[in-house]
Amino acid sequence: MANYKIIVQYDGTDYSGWQIQKNAVTVQQILNEKISLILREKDLIITGSGRTDAGVHSLGQTANFKADQIEDTGRFLHSLNSILPKDISVISLEEVSEEFNARFSAKKRSYFYILNFTKSPFYEKYTWYDSRFANLDIEKLNSVAKILKGTNDFTSFSRKDDEKKNKNCEIFEASWRKKGKLFFFYIEANRFLRGMVRSITGTMLKAVNQDEPESYIKKIFEASDRSSANESVPAKGLFLYKVKY
């Protein structure tokens, strides 16, 4: 058996996230079906680097699967993309060591979120639009983002149904930038909890309107309670960007 690593891009609009679920269409399910069809292997299992929630997109989801040796990987990749739906694409395929696991071998994961303050049909599916975002203070946003760096307990920023007992995550980078009429929030960490990036983004947007935004964020960390943080931003503006090994 050989171990193969793939990088997957997808528009998450019409999917109930990455992970296979009962009575729902997911990206992992579609990939399992199509790869199994080509390789004629019924028991094939694809392991992703992590979940993405319903409506979240990906530019660089990484996954791996084990199968009999693929003689022509270029031909296989072409065949796979020809039967995948238009909103899912496998952009690379390579054989890796037997020990490689897309989830447990990952060292860093990164996401970005896009805000848009000019209504446009071309941005509708991939950004969160609100004309009031035009008044956002990028310096304040970055000041708040700095507080996230380092290792902290992110219980307040994770969904209550997240089953992980350890809620500590190490944030390596968190920053905002403005380009044209778009705001981009970039975050990189060793791991992410369910709903974590969306709740962090929503809370930062509320924090910049507080008299002491840094103090506001610190109190939320200390509370270790999801209800202390702000509402999550819509899924459509969130992209899994890259997974590093």
QUICORUR-V343292 format. One record per pair of residues at least 12 apart in sequence whose ideal C-beta (glycine too) atoms are under 7 Angstrom apart, sorted by sequence separation. I is the first residue (numbers start at 1). J is the second residue. D is the distance in Angstrom with one decimal. If there is no record, write none. Layout:
I	J	D
I	J	D
This chain:
15	27	5.3
32	44	6.4
49	61	6.4
114	126	6.5
115	127	6.4
116	128	6.8
155	167	4.4
48	61	6.1
49	62	4.5
77	90	6.3
114	127	4.4
115	128	5.5
116	129	4.7
117	130	6.6
154	167	5.4
173	186	6.7
174	187	4.8
32	46	5.4
49	63	6.9
117	131	5.5
153	167	5.2
173	187	6.8
31	46	5.3
48	63	4.6
153	168	5.5
154	169	5.1
173	188	4.3
47	63	6.0
77	93	5.0
117	133	3.8
152	168	6.9
171	187	6.6
172	188	4.7
185	201	5.6
10	27	5.2
46	63	5.0
47	64	5.4
76	93	6.7
117	134	4.1
151	168	5.8
152	169	7.0
172	189	6.2
203	220	6.5
28	46	5.9
115	133	4.9
171	189	4.8
46	65	4.7
151	170	4.5
170	189	6.0
28	48	6.0
45	65	6.6
73	93	5.2
150	170	6.9
169	189	5.2
170	190	4.6
44	65	5.8
150	171	6.5
169	190	6.5
149	171	5.0
169	191	5.4
8	31	6.9
44	67	6.1
148	171	4.8
169	192	6.6
169	193	6.7
206	230	4.2
149	174	6.0
41	67	5.8
148	174	4.4
167	193	6.1
203	229	4.6
203	230	4.3
39	67	5.3
202	230	4.4
145	174	4.2
164	193	6.3
202	231	5.2
18	48	5.4
35	65	6.5
145	175	5.5
199	229	5.4
202	232	5.2
145	176	6.1
162	193	5.1
202	233	4.6
19	51	5.0
64	96	6.8
162	194	4.2
201	233	4.7
18	51	5.2
142	175	5.9
199	232	4.7
17	51	6.1
18	52	4.6
142	176	5.3
198	232	3.9
17	52	5.6
141	176	4.2
158	193	3.5
159	194	4.4
198	233	5.1
17	53	5.0
64	100	6.0
158	194	5.8
159	195	4.0
17	54	4.8
64	101	6.5
158	195	6.1
195	232	5.8
198	235	6.7
16	54	4.7
38	76	6.7
64	102	4.5
138	176	5.7
158	196	5.4
15	54	6.8
17	56	6.9
63	102	4.9
154	193	5.6
157	196	5.0
12	52	6.3
62	102	4.9
138	178	5.3
198	238	6.1
38	79	5.6
197	238	6.1
13	55	6.3
38	80	6.1
154	196	5.8
157	199	4.5
12	55	5.2
18	61	6.8
157	200	5.2
12	56	4.7
12	57	4.7
35	80	6.5
11	57	5.7
12	58	7.0
34	80	6.1
157	203	7.0
10	57	6.5
136	183	6.1
10	58	5.1
9	58	5.8
34	83	5.3
8	58	6.3
9	59	5.6
34	84	5.6
133	183	6.2
148	200	6.8
7	60	5.7
8	61	4.5
49	102	4.7
50	103	6.3
30	84	6.9
47	101	6.2
48	102	5.9
49	103	5.6
7	62	5.6
8	63	6.1
30	85	6.7
47	102	5.0
48	103	6.7
127	182	6.8
47	103	5.7
5	62	6.6
6	63	5.3
49	106	5.1
30	88	6.0
5	64	4.9
50	109	6.5
145	204	6.7
4	64	6.2
49	109	6.5
144	204	5.1
3	64	6.0
4	65	5.7
27	88	6.2
3	66	5.2
4	67	6.7
118	181	4.4
141	204	6.3
144	207	5.0
2	66	6.9
108	172	6.3
117	181	5.7
144	208	6.4
156	220	4.9
1	66	4.9
2	67	6.5
116	181	6.6
156	221	6.3
1	67	6.7
4	70	7.0
116	182	5.6
160	226	5.4
1	68	6.6
2	69	5.0
115	182	6.8
141	208	5.9
147	214	5.7
156	223	5.6
114	182	5.8
115	183	4.1
140	208	4.4
153	221	6.8
156	224	5.9
158	226	6.8
57	126	6.7
144	213	5.0
152	221	5.7
155	224	4.2
156	225	5.8
114	184	5.8
143	213	6.9
144	214	6.6
147	217	4.9
156	226	5.9
137	208	5.9
143	214	6.8
147	218	6.7
153	224	6.1
112	184	5.5
113	185	4.5
136	208	6.9
156	228	5.2
157	229	5.6
14	87	6.6
112	185	6.3
140	213	6.4
144	217	5.9
156	229	4.8
112	186	4.7
11	87	4.0
110	186	6.8
111	187	5.6
10	87	5.9
110	187	6.7
10	88	4.6
110	188	4.0
8	88	6.8
9	89	4.8
108	188	5.6
109	189	6.3
8	90	5.5
9	91	5.7
108	190	6.3
109	191	6.9
107	190	6.8
109	192	6.2
6	90	5.1
7	91	5.3
113	197	6.6
7	92	4.6
6	92	6.6
111	197	4.9
6	93	5.2
113	201	4.9
4	93	6.0
5	94	5.4
4	94	7.0
4	95	5.8
5	96	4.6
3	95	6.8
4	96	7.0
2	95	5.4
3	96	5.3
3	97	6.7
3	98	5.3
5	100	6.3
3	100	5.7
5	102	6.9
128	233	5.7
128	234	5.1
128	236	6.8
128	237	4.2
126	236	6.3
127	237	5.1
125	236	6.1
126	237	6.8
13	125	5.8
113	233	6.7
115	237	6.7
114	237	4.8
113	237	5.1
113	238	5.2
111	238	6.2
112	239	5.5
111	239	6.4
111	240	5.7
112	241	5.4
111	241	5.8
110	241	4.6
110	242	5.0
109	243	5.2
108	244	4.1
106	243	5.2
107	244	5.4
107	245	5.9
106	245	6.0
105	245	5.4
50	192	6.8
53	195	6.6
51	194	6.8
56	235	5.0
61	240	5.5
55	235	3.3
59	239	5.6
60	240	6.4
54	235	6.2
55	236	5.5
57	238	6.9
58	239	6.5
59	240	6.9
60	241	5.7
62	243	4.3
53	235	5.8
56	238	4.8
57	239	4.8
58	240	4.3
59	241	5.5
60	242	4.4
60	243	6.2
56	240	6.8
52	240	5.4
49	243	4.4
13	236	6.9
